[in-house]
């Protein structure tokens, strides 16, 4: 299985996300992706959020992230 990594800089996050709790943000995003059927892993990496997911599900993940106004 091929894996894709998406990196989103915290400065690009829309209002409504509590940037003081990056682990909680990662958990919320990971849960949203999983609810969409995407086995993703999200984690805090100092200046950005890192999301790893199967490349075959990149389109579906992009839709979910766009709905959350993250991309």
C-alpha positions as protocol buffer text, in pm:
chain_id: "A"
residue {
  index: 1
  type: UNK
  ca { x: 0 y: 0 z: 0 }
}
residue {
  index: 2
  type: UNK
  ca { x: 127 y: 344 z: -94 }
}
residue {
  index: 3
  type: UNK
  ca { x: 101 y: 616 z: 169 }
}
residue {
  index: 4
  type: UNK
  ca { x: 55 y: 988 z: 116 }
}
residue {
  index: 5
  type: UNK
  ca { x: 151 y: 1253 z: 370 }
}
residue {
  index: 6
  type: UNK
  ca { x: -39 y: 1581 z: 390 }
}
residue {
  index: 7
  type: UNK
  ca { x: 113 y: 1866 z: 586 }
}
residue {
  index: 8
  type: UNK
  ca { x: -97 y: 2163 z: 692 }
}
residue {
  index: 9
  type: UNK
  ca { x: 73 y: 2463 z: 849 }
}
residue {
  index: 10
  type: UNK
  ca { x: -102 y: 2578 z: 1165 }
}
residue {
  index: 11
  type: UNK
  ca { x: -97 y: 2938 z: 1039 }
}
residue {
  index: 12
  type: UNK
  ca { x: -334 y: 2829 z: 759 }
}
residue {
  index: 13
  type: UNK
  ca { x: -599 y: 2690 z: 995 }
}
residue {
  index: 14
  type: UNK
  ca { x: -935 y: 2870 z: 993 }
}
residue {
  index: 15
  type: UNK
  ca { x: -1080 y: 3028 z: 1305 }
}
residue {
  index: 16
  type: UNK
  ca { x: -1244 y: 2787 z: 1544 }
}
residue {
  index: 17
  type: UNK
  ca { x: -948 y: 2558 z: 1600 }
}
residue {
  index: 18
  type: UNK
  ca { x: -779 y: 2590 z: 1939 }
}
residue {
  index: 19
  type: UNK
  ca { x: -417 y: 2611 z: 1827 }
}
residue {
  index: 20
  type: UNK
  ca { x: -298 y: 2585 z: 2186 }
}
residue {
  index: 21
  type: UNK
  ca { x: -403 y: 2217 z: 2178 }
}
residue {
  index: 22
  type: UNK
  ca { x: -242 y: 2068 z: 1865 }
}
residue {
  index: 23
  type: UNK
  ca { x: -286 y: 1707 z: 1984 }
}
residue {
  index: 24
  type: UNK
  ca { x: -661 y: 1767 z: 2019 }
}
residue {
  index: 25
  type: UNK
  ca { x: -672 y: 1917 z: 1669 }
}
residue {
  index: 26
  type: UNK
  ca { x: -496 y: 1609 z: 1532 }
}
residue {
  index: 27
  type: UNK
  ca { x: -745 y: 1385 z: 1709 }
}
residue {
  index: 28
  type: UNK
  ca { x: -1047 y: 1573 z: 1570 }
}
residue {
  index: 29
  type: UNK
  ca { x: -914 y: 1563 z: 1214 }
}
residue {
  index: 30
  type: UNK
  ca { x: -815 y: 1197 z: 1238 }
}
residue {
  index: 31
  type: UNK
  ca { x: -1162 y: 1110 z: 1369 }
}
residue {
  index: 32
  type: UNK
  ca { x: -1333 y: 1304 z: 1088 }
}
residue {
  index: 33
  type: UNK
  ca { x: -1128 y: 1119 z: 828 }
}
residue {
  index: 34
  type: UNK
  ca { x: -1199 y: 782 z: 989 }
}
residue {
  index: 35
  type: UNK
  ca { x: -1572 y: 861 z: 996 }
}
residue {
  index: 36
  type: UNK
  ca { x: -1540 y: 917 z: 620 }
}
residue {
  index: 37
  type: UNK
  ca { x: -1391 y: 567 z: 590 }
}
residue {
  index: 38
  type: UNK
  ca { x: -1030 y: 681 z: 557 }
}
residue {
  index: 39
  type: UNK
  ca { x: -777 y: 504 z: 783 }
}
residue {
  index: 40
  type: UNK
  ca { x: -566 y: 811 z: 852 }
}
residue {
  index: 41
  type: UNK
  ca { x: -320 y: 904 z: 1123 }
}
residue {
  index: 42
  type: UNK
  ca { x: -282 y: 1270 z: 1219 }
}
residue {
  index: 43
  type: UNK
  ca { x: -11 y: 1407 z: 1444 }
}
residue {
  index: 44
  type: UNK
  ca { x: 137 y: 1736 z: 1563 }
}
residue {
  index: 45
  type: UNK
  ca { x: 481 y: 1819 z: 1423 }
}
residue {
  index: 46
  type: UNK
  ca { x: 571 y: 2152 z: 1589 }
}
residue {
  index: 47
  type: UNK
  ca { x: 482 y: 2396 z: 1310 }
}
residue {
  index: 48
  type: UNK
  ca { x: 232 y: 2186 z: 1121 }
}
residue {
  index: 49
  type: UNK
  ca { x: -12 y: 1899 z: 1132 }
}
residue {
  index: 50
  type: UNK
  ca { x: 93 y: 1579 z: 954 }
}
residue {
  index: 51
  type: UNK
  ca { x: -170 y: 1344 z: 813 }
}
residue {
  index: 52
  type: UNK
  ca { x: -76 y: 1005 z: 669 }
}
residue {
  index: 53
  type: UNK
  ca { x: -327 y: 806 z: 468 }
}
residue {
  index: 54
  type: UNK
  ca { x: -350 y: 551 z: 186 }
}
residue {
  index: 55
  type: UNK
  ca { x: -281 y: 725 z: -146 }
}
residue {
  index: 56
  type: UNK
  ca { x: -582 y: 551 z: -299 }
}
residue {
  index: 57
  type: UNK
  ca { x: -804 y: 754 z: -65 }
}
residue {
  index: 58
  type: UNK
  ca { x: -643 y: 1092 z: -128 }
}
residue {
  index: 59
  type: UNK
  ca { x: -946 y: 1223 z: -320 }
}
residue {
  index: 60
  type: UNK
  ca { x: -1189 y: 1132 z: -42 }
}
residue {
  index: 61
  type: UNK
  ca { x: -953 y: 1276 z: 221 }
}
residue {
  index: 62
  type: UNK
  ca { x: -925 y: 1599 z: 22 }
}
residue {
  index: 63
  type: UNK
  ca { x: -1303 y: 1634 z: 16 }
}
residue {
  index: 64
  type: UNK
  ca { x: -1325 y: 1582 z: 393 }
}
residue {
  index: 65
  type: UNK
  ca { x: -1043 y: 1828 z: 462 }
}
residue {
  index: 66
  type: UNK
  ca { x: -1201 y: 2083 z: 225 }
}
residue {
  index: 67
  type: UNK
  ca { x: -1533 y: 2051 z: 411 }
}
residue {
  index: 68
  type: UNK
  ca { x: -1341 y: 2134 z: 729 }
}
residue {
  index: 69
  type: UNK
  ca { x: -1189 y: 2437 z: 545 }
}
residue {
  index: 70
  type: UNK
  ca { x: -837 y: 2302 z: 597 }
}
residue {
  index: 71
  type: UNK
  ca { x: -747 y: 2292 z: 229 }
}
